[in-house]
Amino acid sequence: MNRISAPQPALRPLPVLLLGLLLAGAPALAAGPADGPDFWLPPPGAGDLELLGPLGGWTTEGLDAQARLNLAGDPRPRNDGAGWDDWERERARREGAILKRLKELLPGEPAANWKLVKLLDWDGEEAETAKRPLARPEAIAFLARYAKARAQVDRELAEASDACYRGLLGWFNGQGLALRVDFNQPSSLYLEPQAGENRLEVLDPVTGQGAVRTWWHEAAAGPRLQVRVQGDSSVRVLAPDGKLSAASGSYSLADPAPGTYSVTWGDYRASHSRWWSPDAAAPVPVRVDVFLDAGTDRERRQSFSALCLPGGGEVALGSFDVTD
């Protein structure tokens, strides 16, 4: 027969299998919607998109921008910059809110039953005792009800947490950005500028709101030739004098020699044929942007793209000419 320890200082967990069987037969819980900041659900389709930081202009530094979804009436407490004592108080408040919600789902339970919750605490390093008192059927029945209620509360908390985040669509110089922002919290965008004009676009697909920023960076002070790879990949550049660069995600020359340059996908994946997972062996979409005299009236841009197969060897992407 399954046994658990009685409520005493050295408490033991319920057998997982027995608790699972009780949960399967436990009645459905009936209760209204949860209340409080931890269970707050923002209104569907709400939020005003805003881009923080400089509005544009000229800069020789990195680009600093932040996206934020503004929404009035957010009841969640903020502990930005809070100390350890503040976090401890917030944790205690949250545990109190969870207990309050559990008691809403399990009304009328005597105080003695709530003390039994400690039986579900697990200390994997604590040695098992040889003999334990038999568990009372009423205790097992309550713990089954509690476990079912706690599973519902955890689902409500997860649903509330997910609802407070929204995915935004973003593009920086035509390259897609992955953005997931929390309401009323600024989300930093890490942007690597290129010489010349830089353009940031952000769209909230839920509300249809969009925002755009443009900057000019470095201009004529930057390297005359720049080769940039979009995404996580590397290329080699063959100069007119026959010198082949190391594989890298970027390549630049302040004073490039005139002649024809060739760009080759030289990623480490080109020569590897064994992978940890099938996903790692999937074809790699590669795009390379070439900038010559960026930010000047002689600016010229060119792009190369190809679908490269890992293990299939290096792939020639294209060539371009540099003139005096």
C-alpha positions, -999 to 999 in steps of 0.1 A, spaced: 0 0 0 13 35 -8 23 54 23 32 90 31 44 106 62 19 124 85 22 163 88 52 167 109 86 186 105 100 159 82 73 158 56 73 134 26 59 138 -9 29 119 -22 36 91 -46 34 107 -80 15 78 -96 -12 77 -69 -17 115 -71 -20 112 -109 -47 86 -106 -66 108 -82 -62 138 -105 -77 119 -134 -109 113 -114 -111 147 -97 -141 169 -106 -138 199 -127 -132 232 -109 -158 259 -112 -147 295 -104 -149 329 -120 -120 347 -137 -89 353 -116 -82 388 -103 -50 407 -95 -19 419 -113 -4 384 -117 -35 372 -136 -40 404 -156 -49 400 -192 -45 431 -215 -74 439 -237 -71 422 -271 -59 446 -299 -47 472 -274 -14 491 -273 2 520 -289 35 514 -307 64 538 -300 100 540 -311 122 555 -284 156 570 -289 169 595 -315 145 605 -342 172 604 -369 199 626 -382 236 621 -384 258 599 -361 292 584 -359 282 562 -330 262 530 -328 225 533 -333 204 532 -301 167 525 -305 140 509 -284 105 497 -292 77 500 -266 40 492 -266 22 517 -244 -10 506 -226 -28 525 -198 -42 506 -168 -14 480 -165 -16 469 -128 16 449 -127 42 461 -103 76 471 -116 108 462 -98 133 477 -122 165 484 -102 150 470 -70 172 455 -43 170 420 -28 145 430 -1 122 444 -27 124 412 -47 117 391 -16 86 412 -8 74 409 -44 79 371 -42 59 369 -10 32 391 -25 30 368 -56 28 336 -34 0 353 -15 -19 360 -47 -15 324 -58 -28 311 -24 -58 335 -26 -66 322 -61 -63 286 -49 -87 293 -20 -112 308 -45 -110 275 -65 -113 254 -33 -137 273 -10 -147 259 24 -115 239 29 -106 238 66 -73 253 77 -59 219 86 -61 208 50 -40 237 37 -12 226 61 -11 193 41 2 211 11 37 207 25 34 170 18 39 179 -19 73 195 -12 101 173 -26 136 170 -13 153 146 -36 184 143 -14 164 134 17 167 97 25 135 76 25 123 63 58 118 26 63 83 29 78 56 56 74 21 60 88 -7 53 64 -21 83 46 -56 93 56 -80 90 26 -93 126 34 -57 139 31 -51 122 -2 -85 135 -15 -77 171 -6 -42 169 -21 -57 157 -53 -81 186 -53 -52 209 -45 -30 196 -73 -58 200 -98 -64 236 -87 -27 244 -87 -24 231 -123 -53 255 -133 -36 284 -115 -3 277 -132 -21 277 -166 -38 310 -157 -4 325 -147 12 313 -179 -17 326 -200 -15 360 -184 23 362 -188 21 352 -225 -7 378 -231 16 406 -218 40 400 -247 35 407 -283 56 399 -314 64 428 -336 77 428 -372 109 447 -378 134 454 -406 167 472 -404 181 480 -438 158 454 -453 169 426 -429 143 411 -407 144 415 -369 128 393 -343 110 414 -317 90 403 -287 80 432 -264 63 434 -230 36 461 -225 50 494 -211 86 480 -211 111 493 -236 128 466 -256 163 475 -269 171 469 -306 207 460 -313 214 476 -347 247 474 -366 248 505 -388 263 506 -423 280 536 -438 254 559 -454 217 558 -448 202 533 -423 165 526 -421 145 510 -393 109 499 -397 87 484 -370 51 471 -374 26 459 -349 6 433 -368 -22 433 -343 -30 470 -345 -15 478 -378 6 506 -363 40 512 -378 70 534 -371 101 543 -392 134 559 -383 163 568 -406 199 577 -397 230 587 -416 261 570 -403 298 577 -410 293 585 -447 326 594 -464 345 588 -432 338 551 -434 357 524 -454 352 529 -491 344 492 -497 321 472 -474 308 437 -478 282 426 -452 265 393 -447 229 392 -435 223 366 -408 246 341 -393 270 331 -421 304 339 -435 319 347 -469 354 350 -484 364 378 -507 389 373 -535 407 406 -544 421 414 -579 457 406 -567 446 370 -558 445 375 -521 417 355 -504 403 369 -472 394 347 -441 358 337 -437 339 364 -420 305 381 -417 319 414 -428 348 427 -450 360 462 -456 388 481 -473 395 518 -468 414 521 -501 404 491 -523 426 484 -554 407 487 -587 396 455 -604 372 426 -600 364 412 -566 346 378 -561 325 368 -531 322 331 -521 302 315 -493 330 302 -472 311 293 -440 324 264 -419 291 246 -428 303 244 -464 328 216 -456 309 198 -428 288 168 -437 278 155 -403 254 174 -380 238 170 -346 203 173 -360 185 173 -394 177 210 -389 215 219 -389 218 202 -423 191 223 -439 199 245 -469 213 279 -458 199 311 -474 227 335 -479 225 372 -488 255 395 -492 253 433 -496 282 452 -511 286 490 -505 310 512 -525 315 548 -516 285 546 -492 270 579 -481 284 599 -510 270 610 -543 290 581 -559 274 555 -537 268 521 -553 251 491 -538 249 455 -550 235 423 -535 241 386 -541 220 358 -527 220 320 -530 207 289 -513 237 270 -501 238 233 -491 259 224 -460 286 199 -469 284 208 -506 315 229 -507 320 267 -511 296 285 -534 304 314 -556 279 342 -549 289 368 -574 315 394 -584 317 432 -585 341 458 -600 359 486 -582 371 516 -603 391 547 -594 
